[in-house]
């Protein structure tokens, strides 16, 4: 007699290994050929009555969506670390377990932050533009000079898993590491980094500043004209965290007037349609929110989401639950 398999829906097409696991272990409708909207997710959930819903950051789960989900749903697993797209109180109030995928993308996001530091410091966008145009001439000895990274001082706002992983990479470039965090880390986690309770006191010492913190719930930026102005003139700014953390008008002004020599972003406020003024800046290196975009990491994220679903539906505690 065949066992009754749990029912699951996903908000978008996943990686092949995850699709194969779902096909083996779950009853599920065909994977969508696009990222589901909230209305589409609700319609599919009401029609299919799943035990579990797997989403990504591309499909919000608002209070209205939560209210419209059938009582069959026991767990929502997001394939992301961030939870900005989820109404956590509404989900938990319905007694639905919520999980995310921390840890497995730490190294790839730290690698991306280091890439952005190097690209912004060494004028990668301008070099690529020159080569793409055919190159065609020798550069002068004093032309298109970047900024050396080795030996500089790196400031990190948000010294969680990714911030600490970036600090380890920066030490390979003999960088001095400063950080500001909601609380001071234990000495073994600091690994010699210097703590500042107030980021405003840290910024004047930073040749490079990198953000590694969640987006604010009220959408207010952390990096404003005031804070950009506290950095040494000619500093490098990097954001591989959340676009909502930055006042983009202030960032653009700082890049245009030389307060910042360059910036590297993997995120922006209006994704996937960034402010055209950002795209026009020669000293801004922008990637399309791909910090976790490796085969290994995206597969691990999918598998952790499914591990969470398996645990909850089997009556075990979730591996990586999101608390209220």
N, C-alpha and C positions, 0 to 999 in steps of 0.2 A: 504494500500500500504506500503510495507516494506521500511524502510529508507536505504539509501546507506551508508554502513559502511566504515570508513577509512581503508586503507590497511597498514599493518605493517609487518616487518620481524625482527627476532631476531637472534643474532649471536651464541647463544647457548641455551640449555634447561634452563629454569628458575624455580623458586619455584612453587609449586602447586597452591598457591593462585594467583600468577601472571598469570600462564597459564590459570586458570579459567577466570580471568578478560579479558584477551586477547581474549579468545574464545567467550566471551559474547559480547565484544564491537568492535572487529576488524575482518576484513577478513585477514587471514594469512595462509601461507603454514604450513605444519606440522613442529613442532619444530625439529631442527637438533639433531642428535644423537651424535654429536661431536662439538667441538668449530670450527666455520668456519674460514678458512683462508681468507685473503683479496680477493684472486681470487674467492673463493667460494661465499663470500659476494657480490662481484660485479656481478657475474653470476646470483645469485638469485635476486638481485635488478633489473637487466636488464630484467629478465624474468617476474617478478611479478609487477614491477613498483609501489613500495610502497609510501605512503605518509610519513611514518616514519620508521626509522631504530633504533633499540635498540641493543647496543653492550655492551661488557664488556672489561676489560683491556686485555683480552686474544686475542682479535682480533684488530690489529692495523688498523687505518684509515689514510693512507698516502695521500699525495697530488695526487698520481696517482689513488688511489682508489676514492678519491673525484671527480676527473675529469671524472671518468668512471661511476659515479652514474647517473641514469636517472633524468630528470628535475622534475619528480613527487615528489622527496624527499624534504620535507619542514623542517624536524627536525631530528637530530641525538641525541639520548639520551644515554649517557653512564652510566652504573650501576657501578659507581666508583666515588671517590672523585678525584683521580689522573687523569691527562689528558696527561701523557707522551706518550700514545699510539695514540694520535690524532694530526693531523696537523691542529691546530686551525686556522691559517691564511687562509689556503686553504678552510676549511669548511665555514668560515664566508665570504670569498670572493665570494663564490657561492651563498650567500644569504640564506644559510641553518642555522637555529637556532641550537645551540649546548647547551646541558644541562648536568649537572652531579648531583651527589647525596651527597652533604655535610651534615653535622650536624647529620644525622640519624645513622652514625656509630661512632660518637665521643666516646661515653661511652665504647663500646666494644673494640675499639682500645686502649683507655686509660687503660682498664682492662688488655689487653694483655701486654702492656708495663710494668704494675706493676707485672704481672706474670713473665715476663722476668727478671725484676730486682731481684725478690725473688729467681727465679730458678738459676740465675747466681751467686747470692751472697751465696746461701746455697748449692751449688754444686749438684743441682738436677740430672744432667746427670750422675754423678758418683754414686750417691746413687741408682738411678734406675738401673744402670749397675750391681751394687753389688747385689741388690735384684733379678734381672733377672737371675743372675748366680747361684742363690740358697742361697745367704747370707752366712750361714754356720759357721760364727765365730763372736765373740764379737769384737767390735772396741775398740781400745785403747783410753784412755782419751784424747790424743793429736792427734788422727788420723782423717783424713778427716774433718777437721774443716772448716766451712764456715765463712762468714763475716756477722756480725749483720747489719741489715738494719735500725732498729729503731734509731733515733737520728742522722743519717748521713746527709751529705750535697748532695743534688741532683742538678745537673746542667742540664738545658733543652735548647737545641738549636732549636729554632722554637716554639714560644709561641702563636700558634694559638689555635683553638678550642681544639684539642687533647692535646697539650702541657699544656693548662690550666686545662683540666680535669685530666691529670696525676698529676699535682701539687696539686690538691685537694685531690687526693688519697694519695699522699706522706705525706701530712700533717697529715693524720690519723696514720702514722708511726712516727710522730714527727720529720719529716725530715725538714731541712732548705732548702729552694728552691731558687736557683739562675737561671737566664735565660739570654739568648742572642737572640736578635730578630732584624729584620731590623729597627724596630722603638720601642720606649718605649711604654708600655701599659698605659692606664689610671689607676689611683690608685685603682679604684674599681675592675679592671680586674687583677691587680698585686696581690691583696690579701696578701700583705706583702712580696712578692718575690723581690729579689734584682736584678736590671738590670745591664747588662754589654754590652756596645755598641760593644766591641771587644771580641769575644769568647776566644781569646788567653789569655786575662786577667782573664777570668772566670775559665778556665780549671784547674789551679793549686789549686783551692779551692774545686774541685768536688771529692767526694768519689764515686759518681755514675754519669754517663753522659748518657743522653737519647736524641736521635735525633727525631725531629718532624717537618720536613720541606719537601718541594717538591724536587724531583730529579732535578739536574741541567740540563739545556737544552743541554749543551755541553758535558755532561757525566763525567765531571771532579769531582773527589771525594772531599768532604769537609774534611773528616777525613783522614789525611795523617800521615806518620811517625812523622812529626814534631808535629802535634797536639796531637797524642797519647802520645808523649814524654812530653807534658806539663801537663798531668794529674799526680796526685800523684801516686807513685809506689804502685801497688796493688789495683788500682781503678777497678770499674765495668763499662762496656760499654754496652749500649743497643741501638738497632736500630729496630724500628717497622715502619719505614717510607719508605725509598727506598734503595735498594741495591747499586745503583749507587753513593750514598753519601760516600761510604767507599772504601778506598784503601785496598783490602783484603790481599795483601802481607804484608802491614804494620800491619794490624790487627793480622794476624797469627804470625808475629814476636813478637808483643807485648804480645800475649797470651803465647807464648813459653818461652820468657825470663823473665816473671813475672812482666813486666811493668803493664799488666792487670792481675788481679787475676781471672777474668772471664768475659764472655760476653754472652749476650742474644740477638738473632736475630730472627726476623720473616720474614726477607727479605735478599736476597743476590744478587750479581751481575748477576749470570748466573742461573736464575730460569727457569725450575724446576730441573736443573742439577747443583747443587752447586759444587764448587771446592772440590775435595775429601780431600784435606788437612784440610778444615774446619770440615768435618765430623769426621776426626780422632782425633780432639782435645778433650781431656776429659773435659776441662774447658770452652767449648762453648756449650751453650744450644740453639738449633735451632728448630724453628717451621716452617711449610711450607706455609708461607704467609697467615695466617688465622686470622688476626686481627679482621675482621668483621664477622667471621664465626659462627654466632649464628642464630637460626631460626628467632628470632625477628628482628635482624638487616638486614639480607639478604632479608627478606620479605619487610621490610620498604624501603630498597634501590630499590627493584623492583617496589614497588608501587609509590615511588617518581618519578622514571623514567617515569612511565605511566601517572602520574599526569601531568608531564611536556609535554608529548606528547598530552594529552587531551587538555591542555591549548593552545598550539600552533596551533593545528588543528582547535580549536574553535575560533581562532583569538584573544585569550587573551595573555598577556605577560607570558613567561615561569616563573615558580616558582624559579628555580635555574639556570639561564643562565650562560654560560661560555663566558666571554668577551675576546677580542683579546689582 
